[in-house]
Amino acid sequence: MSSTEETFHPKVYAVREPGGHRVIVGSANMTAGGFSNNYEASVLVNDRDGALMASIQEHFGGLIEEGALARATMPRINEYAKLYAVHEAWRKMASRRAEKICRGDMHSLEVLADWLADMKADDSPCGFTAQQTYRARDRLIARRRVKEIAGLGKVTRDTFLEAYEGLLGCFHSGGLHRGKGIVSQKSNLVISALAELLELKRATPAEAFELLHSHFEDIERAGINVLTEILHALDNKRFGVMNRNAVSGLIVAGYDQYPLRPLKTNVTPELYEQFCRDVREVQTQLELENLSELDALFNYVYWLND
């Protein structure tokens, strides 16, 4: 039996016989399903000279010596059986709830609430308290940098790139820096978009999204994550960050109408408006202060489950 946290997954059955050895290597677990009911794939080797058996013994002997494996004594088997019974009961209940959520029969924040409790107990930089501090600071800086970029006017590509890099450093979506050079080639579009955005007063999510989208449509590598990070920086109570992490988090709760990979070609202003309504509803039910805290939770769940 495995003594480590790492997954122990080989299925090897090696049998000594008077006329030689037989070895089965394949996908089947040592269960009724594995040997009778399931569709499995295995190879049976007639190991007449015992070379394969010796190799197997050496490999598993090494695992035993380093403590990765322990003998499957009856007390250990009984303890494992208890643990399995608990896991199986929870798995079946979770499976039934997951099926209802996937069918659209219910919304449930239980999983997100459990992750939020874990996140609040986490005192690392990924934990809730630390993320509150980081994100509050980063959003204030991002707001200032959005305004600075909006006021740049006609500038060199290098000047824009320096300002844009500073803005991206305040955002929490992954991979944004990889496209900064491409975005800088159309700096005039970004500058005019932000200038016009700042002139809007109390715009709805759909209106603000549509304005930025109209400017960003032809800018490669300035996707939905960049667009909504900018909106979120300006108002984290009305505008949510829409990226794969957030969409995955909503799917866990039963809000499954959003593309798993949000793109400028599959997200409309109306869809973003609905997204903002849904994330605000989830934020309220989880008793979070703003959408920055919810986005931190979505990231926490996504990266720890990846």
C-alpha positions in Angstrom: 0.0 0.0 0.0 1.2 3.5 -0.8 2.7 5.5 2.1 3.0 8.8 0.2 0.8 11.6 -0.9 1.7 11.1 -4.5 -0.6 9.0 -6.6 0.4 5.3 -6.8 -1.1 4.0 -9.9 0.6 0.9 -11.5 -1.4 -2.3 -12.0 1.0 -5.2 -12.2 0.1 -8.8 -11.3 3.1 -11.1 -11.2 2.6 -14.8 -10.5 5.1 -17.6 -10.0 4.1 -20.9 -11.5 5.9 -24.3 -11.7 6.5 -23.8 -15.5 7.7 -20.2 -15.3 6.0 -16.9 -14.5 3.1 -14.9 -15.7 2.8 -11.1 -15.6 -0.2 -9.0 -16.3 0.4 -5.2 -16.8 -2.6 -3.0 -17.7 -5.3 -0.7 -16.6 -7.4 -3.0 -14.4 -7.6 -2.4 -10.7 -7.9 -5.5 -8.4 -11.6 -5.1 -8.2 -14.7 -6.9 -9.5 -15.1 -4.1 -12.0 -11.4 -4.3 -13.1 -11.5 -8.0 -13.8 -15.1 -8.6 -14.9 -17.3 -5.6 -15.6 -15.2 -2.7 -17.0 -13.6 -2.2 -20.4 -9.9 -2.5 -19.6 -6.6 -3.0 -21.6 -3.9 -5.3 -20.3 -1.1 -7.4 -21.7 -0.3 -10.9 -20.5 3.4 -11.9 -20.6 4.5 -15.5 -20.3 7.8 -14.8 -18.5 9.4 -18.2 -18.8 12.9 -17.3 -17.8 11.8 -15.0 -14.9 13.6 -11.9 -16.2 10.5 -9.7 -16.1 9.6 -11.0 -12.6 13.1 -10.2 -11.4 12.8 -6.7 -12.8 9.4 -6.2 -11.1 10.7 -7.5 -7.8 13.7 -5.1 -8.0 11.5 -2.1 -8.8 9.0 -2.7 -6.0 11.7 -3.7 -3.6 13.3 -0.3 -4.1 9.9 1.4 -3.4 9.6 -0.6 -0.2 13.1 0.3 0.9 12.6 4.0 0.4 9.3 3.9 2.3 7.0 4.7 -0.6 5.2 1.3 0.0 4.2 -0.5 3.1 3.0 -4.1 3.5 -0.8 -4.4 3.2 -1.4 -5.8 6.7 -5.0 -6.4 7.9 -5.0 -3.4 10.2 -3.8 -1.2 7.3 -6.4 -2.7 5.0 -9.2 -2.2 7.6 -8.1 1.5 8.0 -8.1 2.0 4.3 -11.6 0.4 4.0 -13.0 2.9 6.6 -11.4 5.8 4.7 -12.7 4.4 1.4 -16.3 4.1 2.8 -16.2 7.8 3.8 -14.8 9.0 0.5 -17.2 6.8 -1.5 -20.3 8.2 0.4 -19.2 11.8 -0.2 -18.3 11.0 -3.8 -21.7 9.6 -4.5 -23.4 12.6 -2.9 -21.2 15.0 -4.8 -21.8 13.1 -8.0 -25.6 13.5 -7.6 -25.3 17.2 -6.9 -22.9 17.7 -9.7 -25.3 16.0 -12.1 -28.1 18.4 -11.0 -25.8 21.4 -11.4 -24.7 20.3 -14.9 -28.4 19.8 -15.9 -29.1 23.3 -14.7 -31.5 22.1 -12.0 -29.8 24.0 -9.2 -27.1 26.5 -8.2 -25.0 25.6 -5.2 -22.3 27.6 -3.5 -21.3 24.8 -1.1 -18.0 24.0 -2.9 -17.0 27.7 -3.2 -18.0 28.3 0.4 -15.8 25.4 1.6 -12.9 26.7 -0.5 -13.4 30.2 0.9 -13.2 28.8 4.4 -9.9 27.1 3.5 -8.6 30.3 1.9 -9.5 32.3 5.0 -7.5 29.8 7.1 -4.5 30.0 4.8 -1.9 32.4 6.1 0.3 32.1 3.0 0.5 34.9 0.3 -2.3 33.0 -1.5 -4.6 33.2 1.5 -7.6 35.5 1.8 -6.1 38.1 4.2 -3.0 38.5 2.1 -4.9 38.7 -1.1 -7.2 41.4 0.3 -4.2 43.5 1.0 -2.5 42.9 -2.4 -5.6 43.4 -4.5 -6.7 46.6 -2.7 -3.2 48.0 -3.3 -3.0 46.8 -6.9 -6.4 48.1 -7.8 -5.7 51.6 -6.6 -2.4 51.6 -8.6 -4.2 50.2 -11.7 -6.8 53.0 -11.6 -4.1 55.6 -11.5 -2.3 53.9 -14.4 -5.4 53.7 -16.5 -5.8 57.4 -16.1 -2.2 58.0 -16.9 -2.4 56.0 -20.1 -5.6 57.7 -21.1 -3.8 61.0 -20.9 -0.7 60.0 -22.9 -1.8 61.3 -26.2 0.6 60.6 -29.1 3.7 58.9 -27.7 6.5 56.6 -28.8 6.0 52.8 -28.6 8.6 52.5 -25.8 6.9 55.2 -23.7 3.5 53.4 -24.1 5.0 50.0 -23.4 6.5 51.2 -20.1 3.2 52.6 -19.0 1.3 49.5 -20.2 3.7 47.1 -18.4 3.0 49.0 -15.2 -0.7 48.5 -15.6 -0.4 44.8 -16.4 1.7 44.4 -13.2 -1.4 45.3 -11.2 -3.7 42.7 -12.8 -4.1 39.1 -11.6 -5.0 37.3 -14.8 -2.3 35.0 -16.0 -0.2 35.4 -19.2 -1.0 39.1 -19.9 2.7 40.1 -20.3 3.2 37.7 -23.1 1.2 40.0 -25.5 2.4 43.4 -24.3 4.7 43.9 -27.3 2.0 43.1 -29.8 -0.5 45.4 -28.0 2.0 48.3 -28.0 1.9 48.3 -31.8 -1.6 49.8 -31.6 -1.0 52.0 -28.6 -3.2 54.8 -30.1 -6.2 52.5 -30.0 -5.6 51.6 -26.3 -5.1 55.3 -25.3 -8.2 56.5 -27.1 -10.3 53.6 -25.7 -9.3 54.4 -22.1 -9.8 58.1 -22.6 -13.4 57.5 -23.9 -14.0 55.0 -21.1 -13.2 57.6 -18.4 -15.7 60.0 -19.9 -18.5 57.5 -19.4 -20.5 58.2 -16.3 -22.1 55.3 -14.5 -22.1 53.2 -17.6 -23.7 49.7 -17.4 -21.3 46.7 -17.7 -22.7 46.2 -21.3 -22.0 49.8 -22.3 -18.5 49.9 -20.8 -17.7 46.5 -22.4 -19.0 47.5 -25.8 -16.9 50.7 -25.8 -13.7 48.9 -25.0 -14.5 46.0 -27.3 -15.0 48.3 -30.2 -11.5 49.6 -29.8 -9.8 46.4 -28.8 -11.5 44.2 -31.5 -8.5 44.6 -33.8 -5.8 44.5 -31.2 -4.2 41.1 -30.9 -3.4 39.9 -27.4 -5.7 42.4 -25.8 -8.4 39.9 -25.0 -11.4 39.7 -22.7 -9.2 39.2 -19.7 -7.4 42.5 -20.4 -10.6 44.3 -21.2 -12.4 43.2 -18.0 -9.4 43.7 -15.8 -9.4 47.4 -16.9 -13.1 47.7 -16.1 -12.6 46.0 -12.8 -9.8 48.3 -11.8 -12.2 51.3 -12.3 -15.1 49.8 -10.3 -14.7 46.4 -8.5 -18.3 46.5 -7.2 -19.9 46.5 -10.7 -17.4 45.0 -13.1 -16.1 41.5 -12.8 -12.9 40.0 -14.2 -14.0 37.5 -16.9 -11.3 34.9 -17.6 -11.0 31.1 -17.5 -10.6 31.1 -13.7 -13.8 33.1 -13.1 -15.8 31.1 -15.6 -14.6 27.8 -14.0 -15.5 29.1 -10.6 -19.0 29.9 -11.8 -19.4 26.5 -13.4 -18.7 24.9 -10.0 -21.7 26.8 -8.6 -24.0 25.9 -11.6 -23.7 29.0 -13.7 -22.7 27.3 -16.9 -23.8 29.6 -19.7 -20.3 31.1 -20.3 -17.6 29.9 -22.6 -14.8 28.3 -20.7 -12.3 30.3 -22.8 -13.8 33.8 -23.1 -12.7 35.5 -26.3 -13.6 38.7 -28.1 -15.5 36.5 -30.6 -17.7 34.7 -28.2 -18.5 37.3 -25.5 -21.1 39.9 -26.3 -21.9 43.0 -24.2 -25.1 41.3 -23.1 -23.3 38.2 -22.0 -20.8 40.3 -20.0 -23.7 42.1 -18.4 -25.2 38.8 -17.3 -21.8 37.6 -16.1 -21.6 40.7 -13.9 -25.0 40.0 -12.5 -24.1 36.4 -11.7 -20.8 37.2 -10.0 -22.4 40.0 -7.9 -25.0 37.4 -6.8 -22.3 34.9 -5.8 -20.3 37.7 -4.1 -23.4 38.7 -2.1 -24.3 35.1 -1.1 -20.7 34.4 0.0 -20.7 37.7 2.0 -17.7 39.1 0.3 -17.0 42.8 0.2 -16.4 43.2 -3.5 -15.7 41.4 -6.7 -11.9 41.6 -6.1 -12.3 39.2 -3.2 -14.4 36.9 -5.4 -11.9 37.0 -8.1 -9.2 36.0 -5.6 -11.3 33.1 -4.5 -11.8 32.0 -8.2 -8.0 32.1 -8.7 -7.5 30.1 -5.5 -9.9 27.4 -6.5 -8.6 27.2 -10.0 -4.9 27.0 -9.3 -5.2 24.6 -6.4 -7.3 22.3 -8.5 -5.2 22.6 -11.7 
